[in-house]
Amino acid sequence: MTPRVRRLKSESVAATPSISIERALLVTEFYKQEAGKHSTPVMRAKNFAHLCEHQTLYLGDGELIVGERGPAPKAVSTFPELTCHTAEDLRILNDRPMARYRVAPEDIAAYEREVIPYWTGRSLRDRLFAHVPEAWTRAYEAGLFTEFMEQRAPGHTALDGLIYEKGLLAICHDIQESLETLNYLTDPEAADKADELRAMAIACTASIRFAERHAELAETLAADTEEAGRRAELREIARICRKVPAHAPETFHEALQMYWFVHLGTITELNGWDAMSPGHLDQHLAPFYDKELRQGSLTREEAKELLCCFWIKFNNQPAPPKVGVTALESGTYNDFTNINIGGLTTEGQDGSSEVSHLLLEVAAELALLQPQCNVQVSHRTPHRLLKAAARVIKKGLGYPSLFNADAVVMEQVRAGKSVEDAREGGTSGCIETGAFGKEAYILTGYLNIPKILEVTLNNGVDPLTGVQVGPATGDAASLTSFDALYRAFETQLQAVVDIKVAVNNTIERMVARYAPAPFLSSVIRDCVKNGKDYYNGGPRYNTTYIQCCGIGTVTDSLSALKVHVYGGTRSLPDLVEALNADFQGSEALRLTLKNKTPFFGNDDDRADDLMKQVYASLFNAIDGRPNTKGGRYHLNMLSTTCHVYFGKMLGATPNGRQAHQPASDGTSPSHGADKNGPTAVMKSLAKMDQVKSGGTLLNMRFMPRLLESDTDLENLTRLVRTYFGLGGHHVQFNIVDTHTLEEARKHPEDHRDLLVRVAGYSDYFVDLDDDHQREIIARTPHDAWG
């Protein structure tokens, strides 16, 4: 770490996340003046231009990559057009212990005076909740599912190599060509397409202006700087900001700044926590790196310093604030940028390079909250890269996560993408699969699978509230066979998915109508050619994901029912009564269920076959349904931290889990259920046909002593290769012992930099609330390879 990087990192880590109301005030000011004067896409683009022209700029001392979303590092914007926070929301954000954002009292007063009166009733969230049916609200409030777009822009977006091939001026030329080819005689959508294309051009011009303002600021600072070295750096920054993003980059430094301006543009335009990612960053940067190394205009050390400065920029961008259910399903500062390393080229060759190793070195040495990184491991990935990843994993940062690049390609091809586009794609956010730069792959929210079983056992009633939230499928006494119970479960599942999809289709149209994203659309392939917005079917591919949570909990619960009720002496009505009483007075029964049942994660077909049955039901209920943008719905086996929230909305379950405890996360086994070591966990999960999903998530916790030697690291690489050879999609590791976690709970001040893998992302352990800390501690700590 150079002195510059050390200082910039220290400043980033020390900065307190805060709310900047500047964007909200500028948006409100613009809408008050311009509402009704323009079409919606043009209005959104002109609003973006207003922000690019008037937002306060920040250029820190010693920075080489420039630009912030707010007026200072970790100053987070709000998006009142998406969700208009109340004054009480802002006070909660300022006071709450988890994911706290400092909000000045005078800013709350200004928000209450200027922003809230205008946006109340106009925000997308207010429009959304005004249109949902009562049945949806009942299910949502019962915790049967969540809704991602309740407080955020939709989608997990990643870019391909377009912005390194073309500057925004060249994209504006493409936009003009598309405008000139519109046929108003034969195309009934021509006028709408013209509005969208004009909006894209306005947005591109606005982003160029934003960069020019940084050039002007750098020139002003250079004129006032006495130190010759820094003065030269500022002049070079000014030169670069006048070149990119207007023109395609030609150097390594220009390429990084090019991406960063585009990233800032997307997260300023509308991206209220949308996991914007650069995709295969190593593949994008390698040509610039190799060329400059040959020319002698860049050294490895200089490239690494630039990458460190770039990395720190991501850490300066906490996720926009969330409250209510959305905060419970993912309460973190992490904005879910996920950088793909390695993988395949479009020709099917190994995509790794020296830049791949540089990225891993930067991630390991900086050890920041974000960006997250992952390694895409294909059959062509060199052992050297996987071994380098294992050395970083050993440090206990929770990253890089590891993905099966071959499975990721197959998942996309199955969903209808070309093999070349699938290879250029990968994973973003936590584990979500998509065709980078060519696809809108939208997350709709989480589905609480164990809750669906609970409702099934209670004839469609939520036993925690007594509210009817599903169809009447028979009381416990009438479910006289396991097959009858399972048919009832599938009926409840179908009903929940039906209502979620119906409302989501409405939400998709609302987003397309009221919240287009013309700047984002300009850098996603085929939006310009089609004359359509990213949220309106413009990209080459359009996928809608429903994330399914708790398959470990529901599998183990069904196993307990099959063994102890339908294959044993327990009565289902009596068991349901015990569950609804949270096993009060029935501790012997709870222990029997917990200790005398075959559980998922132990390579036991009695449980694993039930997992396969549930997975098939989820697939059949979700996969292939048409969305409103010419694409399809697919399932995604992701939980983020929603398994903790869903657990709170769930009573006791037949696997012996008590009420309100977390459900299982991702596709991991239930807490403590996996008794036979990591290989058994992987063999169980490999029985799931993971290629049929848009991603699965496997969390594993290893004791540090398991990775002490070089031989241990080799064992880890072999374990990963074996799992991926069996068809696994993803695995990630926490390398931390229980004693350290317990000490961090008691003495957080001594463990401020302890990173742990929560779900598809890492977070500081001491920033997690007690429920999430306990959930991580409860994960099985493996201390042997068997």
Secondary structure, DSSP 8 states (H G I E B T S, - for coil): --HHHHHHHHHHHH---EEE-HHHHHHHHHHHHHTTSS-HHHHHHHHHHHHHHHS-----TT-SS---SSSSTTEEE--TTT----HHHHHHHHH-SSS--B--HHHHHHIIIIIHHHHTTTSHHHHHHHH--HHHHHHHHHTSB--GGGSS-----B--SHHHH--HHHHHHHHHHHHHH--TTT-TTHHHHHHHHHHHHHHHHHHHHHHHHHHHHHHHHHHT---HHHHHHHHHHHHHHHHTTTS---SHHHHHHHHHHHHHHHHHHT-SS---B-SSHHHHHHHHHHHHHHHTS--HHHHHHHHHHHHHHHHT-------HHHHHHS-SS----EEEEE-B-TTSSB---HHHHHHHHHHHHH--S-SEEEEEE-TTS-HHHHHHHHHHHHTTSS--EEEEHHHHHHHHHHTT--HHHHHH-EEETTTEEE-TTTEEEEEEEEEEHHHHHHHHHTTTEETTTTEE-S-----GGG--SHHHHHHHHHHHHHHHHHHHHHHHHHHHHHHHHH---HHHHHTSTTHHHHT--GGGT-SSEEEEEEEEE-HHHHHHHHHHIIIIISSSS--HHHHHHHHHTTTTT-HHHHHHHHHSS--TTSS-HHHHHHHHHHHHHHHHHHTT-B-TTS-EEEEEB--TTHHHHHHHT----TTS--TTS----TT---TTT--S-HHHHHHHHTTS-GGGSS-B--EEEE-GGGG-SHHHHHHHHHHHHHHHHTT--EEEEEE--HHHHHHHHH-GGG-TT-EEE-SSSEEEGGGS-HHHHHHHHHS-EE-S--
